[in-house]
């Protein structure tokens, strides 16, 4: 008897006992569902967070006064000196192996007015140097970018995001129009392409000004500058970070052994912190799932033992007709593995479906945790083999004479 025949007999046996088969796989469904639904939601959130954090251009990092992520930890409370615009310009002179070195400053919670219309008080106002357009991955949809002359002469010009266009200029071209930001009249010279939303929240509610114009509005002192740096490619990315760190230490006159009084972060570091947070959750979900699968495996083993007892006479007849031990062993092992596999597939489908449905309420992007789907299927097969071995061994070693006498 070949493997295909053995497999066919095992499947037919499961089909003949639909109720028992359904009850047996229920435990596996619960175990796999518990891990897949959690991993699906985490993957959705992680995917949305990663895309939202990718606000910097590729191969770009920022130098800031403090760690801006997740409260910044103990470093956030350090009394560090502000990064000044002069330091940004000095770094640009020294860091010749970087593609772009820009600077930016931010003001939050601003109202923008145009005629008798105004926005909600949630507009972000960025003051930038020319290179910061590239390092922030801002592209002009129409109009023009901020030029070096705009920065040199503190021009009263600005770029606006799509939300401001929709709010203040629903039916007219905003280019050339004058808006008021904290009482300062600014001419709109360009509209920035829409940015990807984060958890369904728009990131297009901002205005960009020449950094010198921004400083004349909100002050130059007492406001730390963020320095944004782009490398030419992946090959020199880490070298540029190391060089920037060394030059910043030199610019800030730090002694050897003295800790940095600035913080460098990138998309990669932000994503790494997200992974650090979700990692323990994944481990916990995996532990719960394994416990549930072990419980399901014990149930499968007990039901398979019952099945062996009920089919003792059938096994005796097959042995009397020449069936080998390996055939009987393989048949019952296949039954156990198929039970776990079916339970795993159902659990995966339910977990992915319900996980995406639950994640949709958080405005997270649809996702399938492919790696965890593979892990789930592998666990199912292992549970089937481990807990199906003893019933299969017992069936294979039944004495054919005693089996035929069994009533």
N, C-alpha and C positions, 0 to 999 in steps of 0.2 A: 504494500500500500504506500503510495507516494504522499508527499506533504499536502498536495492539493486535495486529495481524497480525505485525508485526516482533518484538514481544515473544513471541508464541506460537511463532514459528519458533526464536527464541533458546532458549527453554525446552525445546523438543523436541530441539534439538541437544544440550543438556546431558543430557537424559534418555537419549539414544541412546549416550552415552559415560559411563556411570555410574562406571566405575573411574577414568577420567581426571578426571572431575568431583570425585570423592571425594578423590583425591590432591592435586588443585589447592587445594581449600578447606582441607586439613589445616593448611597453614601459617597461614592466616588464623585458624583455630580456635585454634591455639596462641598467636598474638599477642593476640587479644582475650581469651582465657581468662586469660592471665598478668596482664592489668591488672584484669579484672573480679573475679577471685578475691581479689586483694590489696585492691581497693577495697571489696569486700563485707565482708571481715574488719575493715578499718579502720572502715567505716561502722557495723558492729555494735558494735565497741568504743567508738566515739565516741558512739553513741546511748546505750549503757549508762552511759558516763562522764558524759555530759550530764545524764541523768536522775538519776544518783547525786549529781552535784554540785548539783542543784537542791534542796538541802536548805533553802535560805532561801526565804522567801515571795517572791512577785513584787514587783518594784520595791524590793528590799531589798539593803542592802550592810552589810558589817562593817568595823569599825575595830579593828585588832589591833596588837600591839607589833611584830610582824615579818610578813613574807610567809610564809603557812603552806603554800604550794603548792610541790611539787617541790623541797623542800630550801630554798627561799627565796632561792637564789643568794647573791651577796656580801652583800646586805642582811641576811641571816639571821645573819651573824656580827657585825653591828654591836652595840655595847654601848648599847642603848637603854633608857631608863627604863621601868619597868612602867606600864601604864595602871591607874589606881586607880579604885575604885568611886565616889569623890567626883567624879572627872572625868566619869564617865558621868552622874551625877546633874546636874552642872553643864551638860553638853552638852544634856541633856533640857530644862533650863530655857531655854537660849538658842535651841535649834533648834525654833522654834515652827512652822515650815512643814513639819515632818515629821509623819507620821501616828502612828508609834510609835518610841520610843527605848528599847531594852532593854539589859540587861547580863547577861553570863554568865561562869562560870568552870567549869573541868573538872578532874576527877580520873579517872585511868584505871587499869585492872587491879584492880578491887575485887571482893571476894566478898560476895554478899548471902545472908543466912541467914533461914530461916523454920522454926522448930521444929528437926527433925532433917534438914531439907533445906537444900542450899546450891547456889549457882550455880558455874560455872567462874570463875576469876579474870580475867574479861575484861569486866566490867561497867564502863560509863562513868557517872560521877556528875556531873550538871550542877547548878550553883547559879545560879538566875536571878532577875531581877526580873519583875514581872507582864507587861510589854510583850514580853519575850523569847519568850513563848508564841506571840505573833502573828508576830514576825519570823522565827522558826524554822519556821513552818508546822506547828506541833504542834496537833493537834485531839484533844479528849477523846472517847473512844469511849463510856465510861460513868464515872460519878463526877463530880467537880467539878475546876475548875482551881485553881491556886495564886492566892490573893487577896492584896491589899495588906496586910491585917492579918497574914497568915502571914509576910510579909517583915518587917513592923514588929516583931513579937514573936518572931522566930526560931522559929516553930512547928516541932515535930518531925513534919512531914507530908511526903509525897512522892507523885509520880506515877511509874508504872512502865510500861515497854515490854512488848510482847507476848511477847518471849522469856522475860522473868522470870515473867510470868503462866503460861506453859506449863511452866516449870521448877518453880516453887514452888507454884502454885495450879492444878493440872490439873483438879481436881474441885470446887473451891469458889470462891465469889465473893471476890476479894481485897480489895474495898472494906471498910475498917474493920479489916483485919488488921494486925498489927504485925510488921515485918521488922527485921533488924539489919544496919546498914551500917557497917563498921569499928567495931563495938561500940555504935553509937548506935541506939536503938530509934526507928523511924519508922513512923507510921501511914499506910497506903495510902489516899489519898483519890480517886484516879482512875487510869484506864488510858488511855494514849495510843494513838491509831489507828496501825496498822501503817504503816511507812515502806517505800518501794520498795527492793528489794534492789540491791546493787551487785556485778555479776559473780557473782551467786548467793549473795553473803554478806549475811546479815541485818544490818539497821541498827536493830534493835529491842531491843538489849541495853544499855539505859541507864535511869537513874533521874534524876528531876528534883526538886530541892529548892528552897525559898526560898534566895536567895543568902546571906542572913544566917545561916541554919542551916548552909549549906555552909562559910562562913568560920569558924564556931565549931568545925567539925570539922577543917578542913584548914589553917586559918590565913588571916589577911587580908593579911599582908605577904609579899613575895617571890612573889606570885602575880599575874600580869597579868590584867586583865579584858578580855574582848572586848565591844565595844559594837556592838549591832545596830540598824540604822536602816531604817525603811520609809517610802517616800514615798507620797503619795496616788495617784500615777499616773505613766504614762510621760512626760507633759508636763513635770512638775516634778522628775523623777528626777535628772537631771544637776544641776539647780539645788540640790537638797538635798545632793548629794555635795559640790558646791563650797562651800556654806554650812557643812556639817559640817567640811570641811577647814579653812576659815578659823577657825571657832570652836575647833577642836582646837588649832590653832596658837596662838590667843589663850590658851586654857586652859593650854597647856604652855609659854607664855611664850617662843615662838620669835621670833627677830629676823627682819626682812625679809631675804630672800636665804638664810637658814639652811634647810637641807633638813628635810623632815618627819621626825620621829622616831617615826612610826607608819605603818601600812600600811592602805590601804583596798582591799578586794576584794569582788567580787560574783559571782553566777553567770556573768555575762557575761565577767568577767575570767578566771575559771577556765576557761570554755569556750574563750576566746581562746588561753589558754596550751596547751590540748589541741590546738587547731588549729595552733599554731606547731610543735608536735612532729610531728604527722602530715603537715603540709604537705610537707616535704622527701621523706617516704616516698612520697607521691602523685606528686610530680614524678619521682622515680626510677622508679617503676612505669610512669608514662606514657612515659618515655624508652625503657625496655626494650621496652615494647609497640610503640612506633613503629618501633624497630629491627627487631623481629620481623615487623611488618607490611610494612616495606620489603622485607625478605628474601622474604616471601610474595608481595609484588607482583612482584618480579623473576621468581619462579617462575611466577606467573600469566602474565606477559608471554611467557616462553619457551614455556610450554605452549600459549598462544593462537597464537603464531607457528607452532608445530608443527601446530596445528589448521587454521590458514590454508593451510599447505602441503598437508595431507592433503585439504582440501576445495577445492583450486584448481579442479578440473573442475566441481564443484557451483557455485562462484561464477561460472565462465564461462558455464554454462548459464543461470543466473539473469540474468546481464547480457544474454545473447543474447535472452532473453525480455522484456527491457525493464526489468530492475531498475536503479534509479538508484544512484549512488555513496552518496548519503546513506542509502539503505535498508540497503546492505551495512555501511556504517560504523556505523549505529545498532544493527544486529543484533549485531555483534561487541562493541560497547561494552556493550550490555545483557547479553550473556553474561558479560563480565568483571565487571560490577557485581553481577549475580545471584550469581556464584561467591563474590565477597567478602561479599555480604549474607548468603548462606546460612552461610558460615563464621563470620560475626559473630554470627548468631543462635544457632548451636550453641555457640560460645565463650561467649556471654553466659549461656545456660542452664546450661552446665557450671560456669562461674565462680560464678554466684549459688548454685547448688545445693551445690557443693563448699565454697564460701566459708562458707555458713551452717552446713554440717555441721562444718567445722573450728572455726568460732566457737562452736558449741554446747559444745565441750569447755572453753571459757573462761567458760561460763555467760553469754555475751553474748546480747542480744536479737536476734531475727531481723530482717534488714534487706535492702533492695534499694537499691543505689546508683543511683538513677534518673538523676542527672546524668551519671554515668560510663557508664551504659548508652547514653544519647543520644550522648555523645562517641564511644563505641565504634562505634555504627552509622554516625555521620558519617565516622569514619576509614575504615571499610570502603568506603563509597561513594566517598570520595576516592581511596583506593588503587585501586579498580576503574576509575575514570575515568582516573587518571594512567597506570597501567600497561597499561590496555586500549586506550589511544588509538593507540599505534604499530601493534599488530597489526591493529586495525580500519582504520586508515588504509592499511596495506599491502594488506589484503583489498579495500578499496573502490577502489584504484587499479590493480588487476590488469587487464592487457589482456585483453579477452574472447576474442580469437582465440588468443592464446598459452595462456590458461587452458583453452580447449577442447581444445588439443593435448596438454595435460599428462597424462602417464600416471602 
